[in-house]
Amino acid sequence: MAAFVTNEFRNAQLGAPTHSVLDLNTDNMDLSLLDETDSGTISATVVDYDEIDTPTVVATEDTVSPTIGSLGVGIYDIADTTFDGGGGGVTGDAADYLVLWKNSGTPATSPVAAVWDSATTGIPVQPNGGNIIVQWASGGVLQI
């Protein structure tokens, strides 16, 4: 698998989303660690978070901290992300990739924006009961 932006995100930026336009700056954007072994391949055609099987979710970090434009025009960056398993550390299956999604409060109406199989550090990772810190590349995570 490689990093990609979903078709839903692309259509949303052009004004034709399935649910609502994704605003990466102000929407409640969450990041999840997923186990590819349990889920199989997630493709660019995934629309909503409920299309991802629950057993594949290793951990979720609520509301990422984005910056837009600070690294250059059209560059979206996310602060390094700490997954803490709800405060008790992360356990479970190995996490093979990250999914950025808009949390609408209902998985069936929560569009997936992007998927990555690597970051500077932190992915893939085998949880060991501690926190997992994902350090993003210094050049940002998305460029439009």
C-alpha positions in Angstrom: 0.0 0.0 0.0 1.1 3.6 -0.5 0.0 6.9 0.7 -3.1 8.3 -1.1 -5.9 10.8 -0.9 -9.4 9.2 -1.3 -11.8 9.9 -4.1 -14.2 11.3 -1.6 -11.7 13.9 -0.5 -10.9 14.8 -4.0 -14.6 15.2 -4.9 -15.3 17.2 -1.7 -12.6 19.7 -2.6 -14.3 20.1 -6.0 -17.7 20.6 -4.4 -19.2 17.2 -5.0 -18.8 15.2 -1.7 -21.0 12.3 -0.8 -21.9 13.9 2.6 -20.3 17.2 3.3 -17.3 19.2 2.3 -14.2 18.3 4.3 -12.5 21.3 5.9 -9.2 20.0 7.1 -8.6 23.1 9.1 -11.8 23.4 11.1 -13.5 20.0 11.0 -13.0 17.4 13.7 -10.4 15.4 11.9 -9.3 12.2 13.6 -6.4 9.9 12.9 -6.5 6.1 13.4 -3.9 3.4 13.4 -5.1 0.3 11.5 -4.0 -3.2 11.1 -3.8 -4.1 7.4 -3.8 -7.9 8.1 -7.3 -7.7 9.6 -8.8 -5.3 7.1 -7.2 -6.2 3.8 -6.4 -3.4 1.5 -8.1 0.0 1.8 -8.4 1.7 -1.6 -9.0 5.2 -2.7 -12.6 4.3 -3.2 -13.4 4.1 0.5 -15.9 6.8 1.4 -16.9 6.5 5.1 -15.1 5.3 8.2 -17.7 2.6 8.7 -16.3 0.8 5.7 -13.3 0.0 7.8 -13.8 -3.1 9.9 -13.7 -2.4 13.7 -11.2 -5.1 14.5 -8.7 -3.4 12.2 -8.6 -0.2 14.3 -5.7 -0.4 16.7 -6.0 3.1 18.2 -7.6 6.5 17.4 -6.4 9.9 18.3 -9.2 12.5 18.5 -8.8 15.8 16.7 -5.4 16.2 15.1 -3.7 19.6 15.3 -3.4 20.9 11.7 -1.6 23.9 10.2 -2.1 25.1 6.7 0.3 27.1 4.7 3.0 27.6 7.3 5.4 25.3 5.3 4.4 26.9 2.0 1.3 27.5 -0.2 -1.1 24.5 -0.4 0.8 22.4 2.2 -1.2 20.8 5.0 0.7 19.7 8.1 -0.3 17.8 11.2 1.5 18.1 14.5 3.3 14.9 15.6 0.6 12.7 17.0 0.6 10.7 20.2 -1.7 7.6 20.5 -2.2 6.8 24.1 -4.9 4.2 24.0 -7.3 6.4 26.0 -4.7 7.0 28.6 -3.7 3.4 29.3 -1.2 2.8 26.4 -1.8 1.1 23.1 -2.0 -2.7 22.9 -3.2 -5.1 20.2 -2.2 -6.0 16.7 0.5 -4.3 14.7 -0.5 -1.0 13.1 0.4 -0.9 9.4 -1.1 2.4 8.3 -2.8 5.7 9.3 -6.2 7.0 8.3 -7.2 10.6 8.4 -11.0 11.0 8.6 -13.7 13.6 9.5 -15.4 12.5 12.7 -19.1 13.5 12.2 -20.1 11.4 15.3 -21.5 8.6 13.1 -19.1 6.3 11.3 -21.5 6.0 8.4 -21.3 9.7 7.7 -17.6 10.2 8.5 -15.6 10.6 5.3 -12.1 9.3 5.0 -9.7 11.8 3.6 -6.3 10.1 3.3 -4.3 7.0 4.1 -0.6 6.6 4.8 1.6 3.5 5.2 4.5 5.5 6.6 5.5 8.6 8.4 8.9 9.8 9.5 8.7 7.5 12.5 5.9 5.6 14.2 4.4 3.5 11.5 4.4 0.5 11.0 4.5 -0.3 14.7 3.8 -3.1 17.1 2.0 -1.8 20.2 3.7 -2.7 23.5 1.4 -1.1 26.0 3.0 2.3 25.9 2.2 5.4 23.8 2.8 5.4 20.1 4.2 8.7 18.7 3.9 9.4 15.0 6.4 12.0 13.7 5.4 13.4 10.4 7.8 14.4 7.7 9.1 17.9 8.0 7.6 18.9 4.6 4.0 18.4 5.6 1.6 15.5 5.0 -0.5 16.7 2.0 0.1 19.2 -0.8 -2.5 20.6 -3.0 
